[in-house]
Amino acid sequence: MTPRANIACLGAGRMGRGIAVAFAYAGHSVTMIDVKARSAEDFARLEADALGEVGKTFASLSSLGLLTEADVAPLVARVAVVPTSRSEPALSDAQMVFEGVPEIVELKREVLGSASRQVRPDTIIASTTSTILVDDLSSAVESPRRFLNVHWLNPAYLIPLVEVSPGKATDPAIIDEVKVLLEGIGKVPVVCAATPGFIVPRIQALAMNEAARMVEEGVASAEEIDKAIRYGFGFRYAVLGLLEFIDWGGGDILYYASRYLEGALGSDRYRAPEVISRNMQEGKIGLRTGAGFLDYSGLDVDAYRLERLKAMVELLRHFGLARPPILDR
């Protein structure tokens, strides 16, 4: 795949527009294909709406200091919208195709199957589905070795993380190509198995439901819970990953805390998974033992801790919470 590969998006909705902005910003030409048959008048309205939103997004990025006002028009010019009747030229020229139509299996299979017959044999095809497993769609694609799921987080043009989920038939070389493409536009791809919820939505659903449950139970107000998330939960996990944080404090702490919460709150949703107790039995407590979920052997632990704490101090400055000490003179 060339460094500035031509990109096609099946669908001109929110996801297609976000992906178009992300790639156009990084120098790629992007064509959004309206997959629904419309009258010329209806298509003209859709085209104006899609390009208008792309322009507004670039304008907002300009106001945030990521580009200048003079950059907006040239960036928008890299994005085109075409009707389904003119999809073949756009698809035959694309090196990567992203499907972003509504979460309906039959619709996705129809759109993906049609596109796979119009692209070149070496064109990579990806669904951006957030709920449907890749292997429920792959049989509709000609040459499914070049098909996988690439799940973006909204807003796609800003959030760095992109979850890459291959299917049973996906060629490992295709995964590597997609990772290189995404890294080339400033994204951070992570590879995960084809499983419901992938990584972020699965963890996110638990956290959001628990926050809502605490409001329902009167634990705290919505405002107080969100404050706790911003300055406690989110603050720490912007620096330390969840599994890294388990190792930081020690898997044994999580084990005993989970047992207490399960009993005190009368719910097995707090029960620690078997891997926690198994790690304890094997002496993989975390930083204290040199291994946990991550391997710390040969690591300068003091330097590592200082680096993470430095990142937290930078976050304190970002939030305006870093203060000098009060000294008695």
N, C-alpha and C positions, 0 to 999 in steps of 0.2 A: 504494500500500500504506500502511495506517495505521501510525503510529509503534509501536503495540503490537499488531501483527498476530497473529491466532490461528495457531498452528503445529500441524501434524499430522506425526507420524512413522510411517511404515509399517514396523512391526517394533518390538518392545519389548526388544531385546537391548542389548548394550553401547553401540553407537553411538546408538541411539534414546534410551537413558537419559542418555548424555553430552550430547546435543543438548538434551534436555528440561531438564537442569540449567542449561545455558548460557542458554537463553531464559527459563526461569522466574526465574532470578536477575535478569534484566534487565526483569522485569515482564510477560512474555508468558504467556498461557495455552497449554498444550501438551497435546495428546492423542496418546498412543502407541497405535497400532492393532495388535493381535495379528493377523497375517495368516494364521495357521494355525488351521484348524478344530479345536476342542478341546471336550471335555466341560466342563460348568459347573464341575465340581470341579477339573479341570486348569487351566482359565482362572483360577479363584480363586487357585490356587497361583502361577501366573505373575504375576498382578496384585500379590499380596502381595510376591513377590520383587522385582518391578520398583520398586514404590513404596518398599519397604524399602531397596533400594540407593540410590534417589534421596535418601531421608531420611538414610542414612549418609553420602552424599557431602556434603550440606549440613552435616551435623554435623561432618564433617572440616574443611570450610571455616570453620566457626565456631571450631574449635580452632586454626585457623591465623590467626585474627583478621580474616577477610574479612566476617564477619557475627556477630551475637550469637546465643546459644542461643534467645532469644525469636523470632528471625527464621525459624528452621528450619520450624516448622509452617506458617506462612502461605505460605512458598515451596513446600513440598511440596504444599499445597492447590491450587496452580496447575497441577499435573500430574495427568492422568487416564489410565487405561488402559482400552480398550474391546475387546471381541472383534470378530472380522471380521464377525459378523452385525449389529453396530451401527456399522459404519464409515461408512455414508452420512451421518448427521447430522454427525459429526465432520469429514468431508471437505468437505461442502457449506458448512461454517462456516469452513474454513481459507483463509487467504490465501497460505500457503506450505506445501508438503508436501515432506518429506525421506524418501526411500526408504533403508532401512538393513537390508535382508534379506541372507542369505548370498550370496557371490560366485558365483552360478550364473546364467548369462545367461538361460536359459529362465524361471527363477523370477522374476528381476527384471522381465523383459518382461511376464510375466503380472500381477504385482502393480502395476507402473506403468500398464499398459493399463487394468486395472480401476479404479484410482484416478482416472485421467484422465477416465473417463466419469462419475465421481461428483462431481467438483469443479466450481466455477464456471468459466466461460470465461476469466476473468482470473487464476485461481489459478496461481501459479508452482510448477512441479514440479522437484525435483532428486533425482538419485541421489547417494549418498555413496560410490559404488564406488571402491576404491583400485586396481583392476586392469583394469576393463572400459571400453573407450572409449565415450564418450557416443553416438556415431553407431551403435554396435551395439545401442543401446537405444531411440533416439529414434523409430524407426518404429512402435514399440508404443504410443506416446503420442499421444492425440488433440491436435491443434494443437501440434506439436513446437517451434514458435517460442517457447513458454514453458517449454521443457525444457532443462536443462543439468546438468553435474556440479558438485557442491560437496563437495570432499574435505577432511574434517576430520582433524586429527592427534590421536591419543590422548595424554592424556585430553582429550576434546573440550571439556570445561567449563573447562580451564585453559590449554591451548596457544592463543596468540593467532592464529597463522596458519591461514587457510583458503584452499585452492586452488580457484579457480573456473575451470572448463573448459567453454566453450561448444561446442556442436556446429555443424554446417554450417547448420542451420535456425534456430539460436537468434537471436532478435531482440536486437540490441545494447542496446535499452532495458531488456530483462529483466536483462541483466548489470549494468547500472547500478542497477536496483532491488535486486538481491540484494546488491550491494556496500554500498548504503546500509543495508539491513537488518542485515547482519553488523557493519558499523561501529557501528551503534546499540546492539549488545550487547557492544561492546568488542573485537571481533575485527579482525584485519588481513587483509583479502582481497587475494590476488594473482591476476591473470588469466593463464592459460597455455593454449597450444594443446592440443587433444585428442591427446595422445601418450602412449605407454606410460610409466608411472612418474611422469608429471606433472613437478614440480620436485624437491620434497624426497625422495620415495622413490627417485628416479633417482640423485640425488647420494648419498643415504644408503646405497643398496645398494653402490655402489663403495667408500665409506669403510668400511663394516662388513666387506665381504669382504676388503679389504686389511688391516684390523686382525686378522681371523682368520688370514689368510695369514701375517702376521708372527709370530703365536703358533706356527703350524705349522712355520715355518722356524727357530724358535728365536731370532728377533731380540731379543725381550724377553718377559718374563712378561706375562700378561693384566693383572695389577695395575699394572705399570709402563706398559704401553701406555695403559691407561685414565687413569692419572695424567697422561700426556703429552697426552691428548685434552682432559681437563678444564682443565689449566692452560696449555696452549699453543694447540692447535687451537680448542677451544671458546671459550677466553678471547678470542682475537682476533676470531673470527667472530661473537661476540655484539655486537661494536662495528662491525666492518667486514664488509660482505658479501663473498662470494668474489670477485666481479668487481671490486668496489671495492678489495679487497686486492691484486689483480693490478695495478691502476692505482697503488696506493700505493707498491708496490715497483718496478714497471715491468714491462711485458709482455716486455721483452727478457730479464729475469732468469728468468722462467718458461720462455721459449723455450730458453735454454741449459741450465737445470736439467733440463728435460724430455729434451733430447738426451742429456745425461749419464746420467740414470737409465735411459733406454731401452737404451743400450749396456751400462751396468754391470750391469743386472739382466736383460738379454736378453729384454725383453718390450715389445711395441708398445703395451701398455696405458698406458704413460707418455708416449706420443707426443703432442705438442701439436697441437691442431686447426689447420686452415689459417687460421682467423681470427686466430690469434696472430701468425703470420708476415706475414699481410696487413696487420695493424695496424702492425707494425714497418716494413714497406715504405712505408706511408702516413704514418709519423711519429707514429702514435697510440700512444705509449709509456705514457702515463698522466699523472700529476700533473706530471712534468718537462716535458711538451710541451703541457699544457693540454687534452689529450684522450686518451682510451683507450676503454674500454668505456663510460665516462661522459664527459660534457662538463664541463670545468672552466673554460671561458672566462668571464672576468669574476668568477671566484671569488677571494676573499681566501684564498689557500692557507695562509698562516700561521695565520689565525684558524680555518680548517677543520681543520688538523692539531691545533691546541690543543684544539679541541672534542672531537675523537676521543680524544686522549690523556687528557683530563679524564674521559671515560667509562671508559677503561681504569683510571684511578686509582680510580674509584668501585667497579669490579669488584675491584680489589686490596683495598679496604676490606671489601667483601662477603665475600671469602674469608679475611679476617683476615691478609692478607699485606702490608698497608701499614705500613711502619715508619719512625720518624724517623731522620734521619742520625746516625751516630756521629761526634762532633766532639771533637777534642783541645782541652782547655781549658788 
